[in-house]
Amino acid sequence: MSTALPVYRNLLRASRLVFRGDTVLLNAARANIRQGFLKNAALEPTSPEFVAAVNHGEEVAKILRENVVQGKREGDTYKLRIHEETERGDNDSVKVAGKTLSAGAGKCCSS
């Protein structure tokens, strides 16, 4: 349990940062975090499942902090609440990735 508590706290802090000002989403995120940790509470700290659950929690906190922003509609536009930990890029990887896709070879999402 020694490594789970810091991850739990990190997730709560990340959710508080991302969902600041939105009580409904903040409470839902906290409940989801709590539920996930209670579900895995019986795992032994030496088990591979415990390590996987801790790693998953760390990854979720990182994604929340760096990649999730809230938008609020203001007329026809949205105002984004970008915080200090939001990942900002120059979109070069998006421009390059868009060129490698082959459109016209069929439907994109068909199976």
Backbone as CSV, one residue per row, in Angstrom:
resi,resn,N_x,N_y,N_z,CA_x,CA_y,CA_z,C_x,C_y,C_z
1,MET,0.821,-1.201,0.000,0.000,0.000,0.000,0.858,1.255,0.000
2,SER,2.155,1.092,0.225,3.027,2.255,0.342,3.128,3.050,-0.957
3,THR,2.990,2.396,-2.120,3.072,3.147,-3.368,1.700,3.539,-3.904
4,ALA,0.634,2.972,-3.380,-0.702,3.288,-3.877,-1.198,4.638,-3.357
5,LEU,-0.897,4.977,-2.122,-1.398,6.222,-1.546,-0.900,7.463,-2.291
6,PRO,0.388,7.564,-2.634,0.818,8.729,-3.417,0.144,8.812,-4.792
7,VAL,-0.111,7.672,-5.409,-0.788,7.667,-6.702,-2.224,8.151,-6.535
8,TYR,-2.885,7.690,-5.486,-4.255,8.124,-5.187,-4.302,9.640,-4.998
9,ARG,-3.387,10.148,-4.215,-3.332,11.601,-3.984,-3.026,12.356,-5.274
10,ASN,-2.124,11.818,-6.080,-1.771,12.450,-7.351,-2.992,12.522,-8.269
11,LEU,-3.776,11.448,-8.305,-4.990,11.447,-9.121,-6.005,12.473,-8.615
12,LEU,-6.159,12.562,-7.308,-7.092,13.551,-6.756,-6.629,14.978,-7.076
13,ARG,-5.335,15.216,-6.972,-4.810,16.552,-7.303,-4.984,16.866,-8.784
14,ALA,-4.717,15.878,-9.631,-4.875,16.079,-11.072,-6.332,16.382,-11.409
15,SER,-7.261,15.648,-10.810,-8.683,15.908,-11.087,-9.090,17.282,-10.573
16,ARG,-8.559,17.692,-9.439,-8.876,19.020,-8.903,-8.349,20.114,-9.830
17,LEU,-7.174,19.908,-10.393,-6.595,20.883,-11.320,-7.411,20.974,-12.602
18,VAL,-7.744,19.837,-13.166,-8.420,19.796,-14.464,-9.872,20.244,-14.367
19,PHE,-10.575,19.827,-13.311,-12.006,20.096,-13.210,-12.332,21.236,-12.243
20,ARG,-11.384,22.097,-11.994,-11.601,23.248,-11.106,-12.779,24.074,-11.624
21,GLY,-13.699,24.363,-10.725,-14.846,25.177,-11.089,-16.026,24.384,-11.610
22,ASP,-15.863,23.083,-11.800,-16.948,22.231,-12.281,-17.202,21.154,-11.227
23,THR,-18.038,21.483,-10.274,-18.271,20.610,-9.125,-18.817,19.248,-9.527
24,VAL,-19.702,19.223,-10.496,-20.305,17.951,-10.911,-19.237,17.007,-11.453
25,LEU,-18.413,17.479,-12.375,-17.362,16.624,-12.939,-16.293,16.285,-11.913
26,LEU,-15.955,17.224,-11.060,-14.955,16.962,-10.028,-15.426,15.858,-9.089
27,ASN,-16.674,15.940,-8.659,-17.202,14.887,-7.776,-17.287,13.546,-8.488
28,ALA,-17.664,13.550,-9.760,-17.726,12.304,-10.529,-16.332,11.703,-10.690
29,ALA,-15.336,12.543,-10.967,-13.962,12.048,-11.115,-13.459,11.469,-9.800
30,ARG,-13.716,12.157,-8.704,-13.288,11.648,-7.394,-13.955,10.316,-7.068
31,ALA,-15.240,10.206,-7.368,-15.955,8.949,-7.113,-15.379,7.821,-7.962
32,ASN,-15.044,8.115,-9.209,-14.467,7.118,-10.102,-13.098,6.676,-9.602
33,ILE,-12.298,7.611,-9.162,-10.969,7.294,-8.615,-11.119,6.421,-7.376
34,ARG,-12.002,6.829,-6.477,-12.234,6.073,-5.245,-12.701,4.651,-5.562
35,GLN,-13.634,4.528,-6.496,-14.162,3.219,-6.883,-13.056,2.320,-7.451
36,GLY,-12.206,2.886,-8.282,-11.102,2.111,-8.846,-10.132,1.620,-7.787
37,PHE,-9.847,2.458,-6.813,-8.922,2.049,-5.761,-9.567,1.038,-4.818
38,LEU,-10.842,1.198,-4.531,-11.523,0.221,-3.679,-11.599,-1.140,-4.367
39,LYS,-11.790,-1.131,-5.680,-11.859,-2.384,-6.439,-10.545,-3.154,-6.343
40,ASN,-9.430,-2.433,-6.270,-8.110,-3.070,-6.227,-7.507,-3.100,-4.822
41,ALA,-8.302,-2.815,-3.811,-7.785,-2.718,-2.441,-7.237,-4.045,-1.923
42,ALA,-7.728,-5.154,-2.418,-7.298,-6.457,-1.915,-6.010,-6.960,-2.569
43,LEU,-5.489,-6.226,-3.544,-4.270,-6.676,-4.218,-3.075,-6.601,-3.276
44,GLU,-2.239,-7.594,-3.360,-1.001,-7.619,-2.573,0.024,-6.701,-3.240
45,PRO,0.769,-5.924,-2.462,1.775,-5.024,-3.044,2.847,-5.724,-3.873
46,THR,3.032,-7.003,-3.677,4.046,-7.738,-4.434,3.494,-8.362,-5.716
47,SER,2.185,-8.283,-5.925,1.587,-8.924,-7.099,1.767,-8.072,-8.355
48,PRO,1.854,-8.714,-9.503,1.981,-7.979,-10.766,0.756,-7.104,-11.054
49,GLU,-0.418,-7.541,-10.595,-1.631,-6.745,-10.799,-1.550,-5.429,-10.042
50,PHE,-0.961,-5.452,-8.845,-0.788,-4.240,-8.051,0.105,-3.250,-8.790
51,VAL,1.216,-3.739,-9.303,2.148,-2.882,-10.040,1.464,-2.299,-11.276
52,ALA,0.692,-3.123,-11.977,-0.027,-2.652,-13.171,-1.061,-1.592,-12.795
53,ALA,-1.765,-1.790,-11.680,-2.778,-0.820,-11.250,-2.134,0.508,-10.861
54,VAL,-0.998,0.453,-10.183,-0.287,1.676,-9.798,0.214,2.411,-11.042
55,ASN,0.786,1.676,-11.984,1.250,2.293,-13.232,0.096,2.921,-14.001
56,HIS,-1.039,2.237,-14.028,-2.226,2.776,-14.701,-2.657,4.089,-14.050
57,GLY,-2.672,4.133,-12.724,-3.040,5.355,-12.008,-2.096,6.502,-12.320
58,GLU,-0.804,6.216,-12.391,0.176,7.259,-12.719,-0.030,7.778,-14.138
59,GLU,-0.322,6.876,-15.067,-0.548,7.282,-16.456,-1.822,8.123,-16.591
60,VAL,-2.860,7.732,-15.876,-4.119,8.496,-15.925,-3.907,9.896,-15.372
61,ALA,-3.187,10.020,-14.271,-2.914,11.340,-13.694,-2.123,12.204,-14.674
62,LYS,-1.159,11.608,-15.361,-0.355,12.347,-16.338,-1.222,12.819,-17.504
63,ILE,-2.090,11.946,-17.998,-2.975,12.325,-19.107,-3.933,13.421,-18.670
64,LEU,-4.488,13.291,-17.478,-5.385,14.343,-16.976,-4.668,15.689,-16.927
65,ARG,-3.486,15.698,-16.356,-2.753,16.957,-16.197,-2.336,17.572,-17.534
66,GLU,-1.901,16.752,-18.467,-1.292,17.278,-19.682,-2.226,17.384,-20.876
67,ASN,-3.276,16.576,-20.930,-4.055,16.497,-22.156,-5.534,16.819,-22.037
68,VAL,-6.042,17.040,-20.843,-7.462,17.327,-20.683,-7.637,18.799,-20.341
69,VAL,-8.451,19.488,-21.133,-8.796,20.880,-20.849,-10.312,21.005,-20.878
70,GLN,-10.811,21.960,-20.151,-12.240,22.204,-20.150,-12.552,23.350,-21.084
71,GLY,-13.665,23.221,-21.756,-14.135,24.289,-22.632,-15.491,24.767,-22.176
72,LYS,-15.687,26.065,-22.270,-16.971,26.645,-21.903,-17.487,27.424,-23.100
73,ARG,-18.707,27.135,-23.482,-19.282,27.787,-24.655,-19.618,29.239,-24.326
74,GLU,-19.148,30.109,-25.197,-19.451,31.536,-25.089,-19.900,32.006,-26.462
75,GLY,-21.207,31.991,-26.665,-21.747,32.339,-27.971,-21.464,31.239,-28.967
76,ASP,-20.814,31.591,-30.072,-20.471,30.611,-31.104,-19.085,30.019,-30.922
77,THR,-18.384,30.417,-29.889,-17.026,29.924,-29.667,-16.921,29.250,-28.294
78,TYR,-15.802,28.606,-28.069,-15.529,27.986,-26.786,-14.299,28.639,-26.177
79,LYS,-14.369,28.892,-24.895,-13.211,29.402,-24.171,-12.603,28.222,-23.411
80,LEU,-11.335,27.933,-23.696,-10.655,26.805,-23.063,-9.933,27.261,-21.807
81,ARG,-10.024,26.438,-20.780,-9.299,26.736,-19.544,-8.016,25.909,-19.563
82,ILE,-6.998,26.500,-20.140,-5.686,25.856,-20.239,-4.888,26.248,-19.005
83,HIS,-4.362,25.261,-18.305,-3.615,25.520,-17.079,-2.122,25.343,-17.322
84,GLU,-1.334,25.581,-16.302,0.127,25.583,-16.438,0.708,24.221,-16.817
85,GLU,0.018,23.146,-16.543,0.548,21.819,-16.853,0.024,21.252,-18.171
86,THR,-0.817,22.001,-18.866,-1.346,21.531,-20.144,-0.225,21.435,-21.157
87,GLU,-0.149,20.298,-21.826,0.877,20.094,-22.852,0.577,21.004,-24.039
88,ARG,1.565,21.747,-24.440,1.409,22.621,-25.594,2.428,22.189,-26.638
89,GLY,1.952,22.015,-27.827,2.845,21.593,-28.892,2.739,22.546,-30.065
90,ASP,3.550,22.287,-31.071,3.532,23.138,-32.257,2.749,22.511,-33.397
91,ASN,2.123,21.361,-33.146,1.292,20.645,-34.113,2.068,20.066,-35.291
92,ASP,3.385,20.065,-35.256,4.157,19.473,-36.347,3.876,17.979,-36.476
93,SER,3.740,17.294,-35.350,3.464,15.864,-35.420,2.086,15.602,-36.018
94,VAL,1.150,16.487,-35.785,-0.190,16.331,-36.359,-0.141,16.560,-37.866
95,LYS,0.622,17.542,-38.303,0.737,17.831,-39.730,1.379,16.665,-40.471
96,VAL,2.418,16.084,-39.889,3.111,14.960,-40.509,2.216,13.727,-40.503
97,ALA,1.529,13.480,-39.413,0.668,12.299,-39.319,-0.469,12.380,-40.320
98,GLY,-0.984,13.548,-40.572,-2.074,13.700,-41.518,-1.679,13.339,-42.931
99,LYS,-0.410,13.477,-43.289,0.064,13.169,-44.637,0.233,11.676,-44.855
100,THR,0.364,10.918,-43.765,0.588,9.489,-43.926,-0.710,8.700,-44.054
101,LEU,-1.841,9.315,-43.804,-3.114,8.624,-43.924,-3.505,8.540,-45.390
102,SER,-4.065,7.426,-45.780,-4.482,7.297,-47.168,-6.008,7.390,-47.240
103,ALA,-6.492,8.493,-47.697,-7.921,8.676,-47.854,-8.328,8.104,-49.202
104,GLY,-9.526,7.651,-49.304,-10.027,7.132,-50.561,-9.831,5.639,-50.730
105,ALA,-9.178,5.009,-49.771,-8.965,3.560,-49.873,-10.123,2.817,-49.236
106,GLY,-11.188,3.470,-48.999,-12.346,2.861,-48.336,-12.737,3.700,-47.156
107,LYS,-13.724,3.254,-46.470,-14.175,3.994,-45.305,-13.136,3.851,-44.188
108,CYS,-12.903,4.940,-43.499,-11.894,4.982,-42.449,-12.236,4.063,-41.290
109,CYS,-13.460,4.062,-40.880,-13.830,3.350,-39.651,-14.572,2.051,-39.910
110,SER,-14.591,1.564,-41.110,-15.309,0.323,-41.368,-14.492,-0.873,-40.915
111,SER,-15.169,-1.951,-40.561,-14.442,-3.145,-40.142,-14.565,-4.251,-41.143
